[in-house]
Amino acid sequence: MQTMDYHHLLNKQVKKLLPESYLEDDTIVQFLNAINSSFNNFDRAKNLADHAFNISEQEYQQVTANLREQNEIKQRSISQIKEAIKSLDPKAEFKMDDSDDDLIHIISFLKQRIEEAKLLELELINAKDVAEKAAMAKTQFLSVMSHEIRTPMNAVIGFTHLLIHQDPKPEQVEFLNFLKFSAENLLVLINDILDFNKIEAGKIEFESVDFSIKDLISNTRLSLLQKANEKDIKIKLMLDQDLPNALIGDPVRLGQILTNLISNAVKFTNSGKVTITASLAQHDNDHSTIDFEVADTGIGIMPDKLDYIFDSFSQASSDTTRKFGGSGLGLTITKRLLQLQGSDIYVKSEYGKGSEFTFSLTFKNSSKRINNILNSDEFYSLKSLKGTKLLIAEDNLINVILAKEFMKQWDVDCDVAENGEIALMLVKTNNYDMVLMDLQMPEMDGYQTTIAIRELEGEKYKKLPILALTASAMLDIQDQAFTVGMNDYISKPFNPNELHRKIAAYSNKN
C-alpha cells in the first residue's frame, strides 16, 4: 500500500473506510489528493481567521482600555474644575449632576462668568476714569485754592515781617508777633494739605543735592527755638561728632520731617525739654546711614492711641485739636515721606511722661565742603545787594508794594511790569541782572513771557536768570516752570532769607 501524507482527519477516514487495494488506483489517489488539498486550505484559512480574530481582540481590548482611561481623566478633570470653581467662588450656583452633561454645564457656567467679568471690567474702567477725573478736579481745585490763599498770605506774612522790624510801639509788638504766629500756622496748615495731596497722587519727587546734615539739624532747631522759649522749654541738640560734613539727598524733605517732629514735641510739651539726636549708624565709601531721634518730656500718648497717630487727620485724643491745634496731617506726611525713601518711623511713649520718635535714613556721601549758613529770621541785617538791578513781573499791587519794600531794604534797583507784554518790552530795552516772574498774569502769563524772552536774539536773553514767583505748591507747576526755561522758583509767601539768597546767587552769576 502506498503511504500518503494526508491531512490527519482525511488519513483517519481512509484507514477506517477505504480498502488498501483502492489506494493503488490512480484515480482514487488523485481524488484523495484533491480532498487533502481542500483540508489543508481549510486549515490555513482557519488559522488566518483565528490569527485575525486574536489581533482584533487585542486591538479591541487596547481601544477599550484607552477609552476607559480617557473617560477617567475626563471625570477627574471635571471634578477638579468643580473644586476649582467652588474654591474661587463658594457661592457659585450651577447645575452639577455628575452626568455626561457636566462638561457642558461647566462650559456654560464659565461662559456666563466670563461675560460677567467683561461687564465688571468695563465698570472698573469707567470707575477708574471717574476717579481719575475726580483726582484731576481735586488737584486743579487745590492748585487754584493754593494760589488764591497763598497770594494774600504772602502780603500778610511779608508786611508783618516789615512792621516787626520797623520799630513798632511796644504795645504793638505783641500783636504783630501774634499776627505773624497765626499767619505762619495757617501757612503750615495749607502746606500740609497740599503735601498730603501730592503724596496721595504719587507726585512727590526727591532731590539729590549736597548739604550739611549738621547745619540742617541746627537750623531746624533754631527755627523752632522761639516757640520753645515762649514755653520755657529747652531744645537740646546731640550730634555725633562722626557725622559726615556733607551728604547727598533731599534736605528740604528731611527738614520737613524734622520740623514736623520737633514742632510736635514742642507743642505737646509744657515743661522740661525736647532732645534731638543724630548719630552715625553705618558708613562706607559710598553711603552713610544716620539714626535720628526726637524725644520730649510732654504729655505722651495713651497706649491704645499709638496705632492711630499716623493716620490721616488723626489726633491722639478728641480734644487735642481744640487744645493744641493742628490738622493731624504732620505725622501722616512724615511717615509717608520716610516710606517713599525706603524707611519708616517708630514711636515709644509713656502717657504723662513723654514720647520718643526714631527713624533712619541712608544718604550718598559727598566730597564737598559745605559752609554753615544759619536760617536766621533777621532779614533786615542781611548784606546789601547794591548794584543789582532786576525786573519784577507781577500784577498784584499788594505783592508789588511788598517786594519793592524788601528791595529797598537790600538796596536793589527794580522795575515793575504788571503783565507779560510789558515785562517782555522792558527786558528788550534794559539790562537786568535777573527777572522775578509771576506765573499768572494778564495778557501774557509767566510761561509765555519766559518762552518769548528765551527766543529773543542774543546770548544774554538765553542766560538771563528768570525766577518763577508762584503761589502754587503743586509739583507740576514747578516742573512746567523749568520746562519753559526758568532757572528757579520762589514760593509765595516767600521767606525773606530765601529771596535774598537767590537774588544774590543769580545776580552774581550774571
C-alpha positions in Angstrom: 0.0 0.0 0.0 1.3 3.4 -0.9 1.6 5.6 2.1 0.3 9.1 1.6 0.8 12.1 3.9 -2.7 13.2 4.1 -4.4 15.6 6.5 -4.8 13.8 9.8 -8.6 13.9 9.6 -8.6 12.5 6.0 -5.9 9.9 6.8 -8.1 8.7 9.7 -11.1 8.2 7.4 -9.1 6.5 4.7 -7.7 3.9 7.1 -11.2 3.4 8.5 -13.3 3.2 5.4 -11.2 2.6 2.3 -9.7 -0.8 1.4 -6.0 -0.7 0.8 -6.4 -2.0 -2.7 -8.3 1.2 -3.6 -5.2 3.2 -2.8 -3.5 1.6 -5.8 -5.9 3.2 -8.2 -4.6 6.4 -9.6 -8.0 7.9 -10.0 -8.8 7.4 -6.3 -5.4 8.7 -5.3 -5.9 11.9 -7.3 -9.3 12.3 -5.7 -7.8 11.8 -2.3 -5.1 14.4 -3.1 -7.7 16.9 -4.1 -9.6 16.3 -0.9 -6.4 16.6 1.1 -5.6 20.0 -0.5 -9.1 21.1 0.5 -8.4 20.1 4.1 -5.1 21.9 4.1 -6.6 25.0 2.5 -9.3 25.0 5.1 -6.8 24.7 7.9 -4.8 27.6 6.5 -7.9 29.7 6.2 -8.9 28.8 9.7 -5.5 29.7 11.1 -5.6 33.0 9.3 -9.1 33.7 10.6 -8.0 32.8 14.2 -5.0 35.0 13.9 -7.0 37.9 12.6 -9.6 37.4 15.3 -6.9 37.4 18.0 -5.3 40.6 16.6 -8.8 42.2 16.5 -9.5 41.1 20.0 -6.2 42.6 21.3 -6.9 45.9 19.4 -10.4 46.0 20.8 -9.1 45.4 24.3 -6.5 48.2 23.8 -9.0 50.6 22.5 -11.4 49.8 25.3 -8.7 50.4 27.9 -7.7 53.7 26.2 -11.3 54.8 26.2 -11.7 53.8 29.8 -8.5 55.8 30.8 -9.7 58.8 28.8 -13.0 58.7 30.5 -11.4 58.5 33.9 -9.2 61.5 33.0 -12.2 63.4 31.9 -14.1 62.6 35.1 -11.1 63.6 37.2 -10.7 66.9 35.2 -14.4 67.7 35.6 -14.1 67.0 39.4 -11.1 69.3 39.6 -12.8 72.0 37.7 -15.8 71.7 40.0 -13.5 72.0 43.1 -11.6 75.0 41.5 -14.8 76.8 40.8 -16.1 76.2 44.3 -12.8 77.4 45.8 -12.8 80.5 43.7 -16.5 81.3 44.3 -18.0 79.3 47.2 -21.4 80.9 46.5 -21.4 79.9 42.8 -24.6 78.1 41.9 -24.6 75.9 38.8 -26.2 72.6 37.8 -24.0 69.6 38.5 -25.5 66.1 38.5 -22.3 64.0 37.8 -23.6 63.1 34.4 -22.0 63.3 31.0 -23.5 66.7 30.6 -21.4 68.1 33.5 -18.8 69.4 31.0 -21.5 71.3 29.0 -22.8 72.8 32.3 -19.3 73.9 33.3 -18.6 75.4 29.9 -21.9 77.3 30.1 -21.2 78.4 33.6 -17.7 79.7 32.7 -19.0 81.4 29.6 -21.5 83.2 31.9 -18.8 84.2 34.3 -16.6 85.5 31.5 -19.4 87.7 30.3 -19.9 88.9 33.8 -16.2 89.6 34.2 -16.2 91.6 31.0 -19.1 93.7 32.3 -17.2 94.2 35.6 -14.1 95.1 33.7 -16.0 97.8 31.8 -17.5 99.1 35.0 -14.0 99.2 36.6 -12.6 101.1 33.6 -15.5 103.6 33.8 -14.9 103.9 37.6 -11.2 104.4 37.0 -12.0 107.2 34.5 -14.3 108.8 37.0 -11.8 108.5 39.8 -9.0 110.0 37.6 -11.3 112.9 36.6 -12.2 113.4 40.3 -8.5 113.3 41.3 -7.7 115.8 38.5 -10.5 118.0 39.6 -9.3 117.9 43.2 -5.7 118.7 42.1 -6.9 121.6 40.0 -9.1 122.8 42.8 -6.2 122.6 45.3 -3.9 124.4 42.8 -6.3 127.2 42.4 -7.1 127.5 46.1 -3.4 127.3 46.9 -2.8 130.3 44.7 -5.8 132.2 45.9 -4.9 131.6 49.6 -1.1 131.9 49.4 -1.2 135.2 47.5 -2.9 137.2 50.3 -0.8 135.2 52.8 2.3 136.5 51.1 1.2 140.0 51.9 0.2 139.2 55.5 3.4 137.5 56.4 5.6 139.8 54.4 4.2 143.1 55.8 4.2 141.6 59.3 8.0 140.9 58.9 8.5 144.5 57.8 6.4 146.0 60.6 8.1 144.0 63.3 11.5 145.3 62.3 10.5 149.0 61.8 10.5 150.0 65.5 6.8 149.5 66.3 5.3 150.7 69.5 5.9 148.4 72.4 2.2 147.6 72.7 2.1 146.8 69.0 5.0 144.3 69.1 3.0 141.6 70.9 0.1 142.0 68.5 2.4 141.8 65.5 4.0 138.6 66.9 0.5 137.1 67.4 -0.3 138.0 63.8 3.0 136.5 62.5 2.5 133.4 64.5 -1.1 132.9 63.3 -0.2 133.6 59.7 2.6 131.1 59.8 0.4 128.5 61.4 -2.2 129.0 58.7 0.6 128.6 56.1 1.7 125.3 57.7 -1.8 124.0 57.5 -2.1 124.9 53.8 1.2 123.3 53.1 0.3 120.1 55.0 -2.9 119.7 52.9 -1.0 120.3 49.7 1.8 117.9 50.6 -0.7 115.3 51.6 -2.5 115.6 48.3 0.8 115.4 46.4 1.8 112.2 48.3 -1.6 110.7 47.7 -1.3 111.5 44.0 2.2 110.0 43.8 3.7 113.3 42.7 6.4 113.6 45.3 10.0 113.8 43.8 13.1 113.8 45.9 16.2 115.9 45.2 19.8 114.8 45.2 21.8 117.8 46.3 24.8 118.3 48.5 24.0 119.6 52.0 25.4 119.7 55.5 23.5 117.4 57.9 24.8 119.2 61.0 23.8 122.6 59.6 20.3 121.4 58.6 19.5 120.0 62.0 21.0 123.1 63.8 19.0 125.4 61.6 15.8 123.4 62.1 16.3 123.7 65.8 16.9 127.5 65.6 13.8 128.0 63.5 11.7 126.4 66.4 13.7 127.8 69.3 11.4 130.9 69.7 8.3 128.7 70.2 10.2 126.7 72.7 11.5 129.8 74.6 7.9 131.1 74.8 7.0 128.0 76.7 10.3 128.0 78.7 11.3 124.7 77.1 14.8 123.7 76.2 15.7 122.2 72.9 18.8 120.1 73.3 20.9 119.0 70.3 23.1 115.9 70.5 25.1 115.5 67.2 27.5 112.6 66.7 31.0 114.0 66.1 31.5 111.3 63.4 28.6 112.7 61.3 29.9 113.5 57.7 30.4 117.1 56.8 28.3 116.8 53.7 25.8 114.3 52.3 23.8 114.0 49.1 20.0 113.8 49.5 16.9 116.0 49.8 17.5 118.5 52.6 14.1 120.1 52.1 12.2 116.9 52.8 14.5 115.9 55.7 14.0 119.4 57.1 10.2 119.0 56.8 10.3 115.6 58.6 12.4 117.1 61.5 10.3 120.2 61.6 7.1 118.2 62.0 8.6 116.0 64.7 10.3 118.8 66.7 7.3 121.2 66.3 5.0 118.4 67.6 7.4 117.8 70.5 7.4 121.5 71.5 3.6 121.7 71.0 2.8 118.8 73.4 5.5 119.6 76.0 4.5 122.0 78.8 7.7 121.7 80.8 11.1 120.1 80.5 12.9 119.7 77.2 13.0 118.3 73.7 16.1 116.4 72.7 17.2 116.0 69.1 19.8 113.2 68.5 21.6 112.3 65.3 24.2 109.5 65.2 26.1 107.7 62.5 24.8 104.1 62.3 26.7 102.9 59.3 29.3 104.3 57.0 31.3 103.1 53.9 32.9 104.6 50.9 29.5 105.4 49.2 26.8 105.7 51.8 26.1 106.8 55.3 23.2 105.8 57.5 22.0 108.3 60.1 19.8 107.4 63.1 17.6 110.3 64.2 15.6 110.6 67.4 13.3 113.3 68.7 12.3 112.8 72.3 10.3 115.1 74.6 9.0 115.2 78.2 5.5 116.1 77.1 2.0 114.7 77.7 2.8 111.4 76.0 0.4 109.2 74.1 -2.1 106.7 75.5 -1.2 103.1 74.6 -4.4 102.5 72.8 -3.8 105.5 70.5 -0.2 104.6 69.4 -1.5 102.7 66.4 -3.6 105.6 65.1 -1.4 108.7 65.4 0.0 108.2 61.9 -3.5 108.0 60.3 -4.7 111.0 58.2 -6.4 113.8 60.2 -5.9 111.8 63.4 -5.1 113.1 66.8 -4.2 111.2 70.0 -7.5 112.3 71.6 -10.7 114.1 70.6 -9.7 117.4 72.4 -6.2 117.5 71.1 -7.1 119.7 68.1 -9.1 122.1 70.4 -6.2 122.4 72.9 -3.2 122.3 70.7 -4.4 123.0 67.1 -3.1 121.3 64.0 -4.6 119.3 61.1 -3.5 115.9 62.2 -1.5 115.5 58.9 2.0 116.2 60.2 2.8 112.7 61.3 1.0 111.1 58.3 3.1 113.2 55.9 6.3 112.4 57.9 5.6 108.6 57.8 4.8 108.7 54.0 7.9 110.7 53.2 10.1 108.2 55.0 8.3 105.2 53.4 8.9 106.8 50.0 12.6 106.8 50.8 12.6 103.2 52.0 12.5 103.9 55.7 9.9 104.1 58.5 9.2 105.8 61.8 8.8 104.3 65.2 7.4 105.7 68.4 7.7 104.9 72.1 5.6 106.8 74.6 4.6 106.7 78.2 1.4 108.6 78.9 2.1 111.7 81.0 5.9 111.3 80.7 6.8 111.9 77.1 7.3 110.4 73.6 10.3 109.3 71.5 10.2 109.2 67.7 13.0 107.4 65.8 13.9 106.8 62.2 16.9 106.1 60.0 17.9 107.4 56.5 20.7 106.4 54.2 22.4 109.1 52.1 25.1 109.1 49.5 28.4 110.5 50.7 29.6 113.9 49.3 33.1 115.2 48.9 32.1 118.9 49.0 32.8 121.2 52.0 29.6 123.0 53.0 29.8 126.3 54.7 27.5 127.0 57.6 24.5 129.2 56.7 22.1 129.9 59.6 18.5 130.3 58.7 18.0 133.5 60.8 14.8 135.4 60.7 16.7 138.7 61.0 16.3 139.6 57.3 16.9 143.3 58.0 20.5 142.6 58.8 21.3 140.8 55.5 24.0 142.3 53.5 23.3 145.0 50.9 22.8 143.9 47.3 23.6 147.4 45.9 24.3 147.3 42.2 21.8 144.7 41.4 19.0 145.6 39.0 16.1 143.3 38.5 12.6 143.3 37.0 9.5 142.3 39.0 6.8 140.9 36.7 3.8 140.9 39.0 0.2 142.0 38.6 -0.9 142.0 42.2 -0.4 145.5 43.6 0.0 144.5 47.2 2.7 141.9 46.3 4.4 144.6 44.2 4.5 147.0 47.2 5.8 144.2 49.4 8.5 143.2 47.0 9.6 146.8 46.5 9.9 147.3 50.3 12.3 144.3 50.5 14.3 145.5 47.5 14.6 148.9 49.3 15.9 147.2 52.4 18.6 145.5 50.4 19.5 148.4 48.1 18.2 146.6 45.0 17.2 148.7 42.0 14.0 147.3 40.5 11.4 147.9 37.8 7.8 146.6 37.8 5.8 145.1 34.9 2.1 144.4 35.6 1.8 141.9 32.7 3.9 139.7 30.4 3.8 142.1 27.4 5.3 144.9 29.4 7.8 142.6 31.0 9.0 141.5 27.5 9.3 145.1 26.4 11.3 146.1 29.5 13.7 143.1 29.1 14.4 144.2 25.5 15.2 147.8 26.5 17.0 147.3 29.8 19.9 145.3 31.2 18.6 143.4 34.2 20.6 141.0 36.4 17.5 138.8 36.7 13.7 138.7 36.4 11.2 137.7 39.2 8.4 136.3 37.1 4.9 135.8 38.4 3.3 132.8 36.6 -0.3 134.1 36.5 -0.5 137.5 34.8 -2.9 139.0 32.2 -2.1 139.5 28.5 0.8 137.0 28.7 1.4 134.7 31.6 4.8 133.9 33.1 5.3 130.8 30.9 4.6 132.6 27.7 6.7 135.6 28.6 9.7 133.3 29.5 9.4 131.5 26.2 9.3 134.8 24.4 12.4 136.1 26.2 14.4 132.9 25.5 13.5 133.2 21.8 15.0 136.8 21.5 18.2 137.1 19.6 21.3 137.5 21.7 23.1 135.3 24.2 22.2 137.4 27.2 18.5 136.5 26.8 19.4 132.8 26.8 21.4 133.3 30.0 19.2 135.9 31.8 18.2 134.4 35.2 14.4 134.1 35.4 12.9 133.0 38.8 9.3 132.0 39.0 7.2 133.6 41.6 4.4 131.1 42.3 1.7 130.9 44.9 1.1 127.3 43.9 3.0 124.5 45.6 1.9 121.8 43.1 4.8 119.9 41.6 3.6 120.1 38.0 3.5 123.9 38.2 7.2 123.9 39.3 8.1 121.3 36.6 6.4 123.4 33.9 8.4 126.5 35.1 11.7 124.6 34.4 10.4 123.2 31.2 9.8 126.6 29.6 13.3 127.8 30.6 13.1 129.3 34.1 16.1 128.9 36.3 14.5 128.6 39.7 11.3 129.3 41.6 10.3 131.1 44.8 7.1 130.1 46.5 4.7 132.6 48.0 4.6 133.5 50.8 8.3 133.8 50.3 10.9 133.6 53.1 12.9 136.9 53.0 16.2 135.0 53.6 15.5 132.6 50.7 14.6 135.6 48.4 17.8 137.5 49.4 20.0 134.4 49.0 18.6 133.6 45.5 18.9 137.2 44.3 22.5 137.3 45.5 23.3 134.0 43.9 21.8 134.6 40.5 22.9 138.2 40.2 26.5 137.1 40.9 26.2 134.6 38.0 25.2 137.3 35.7 
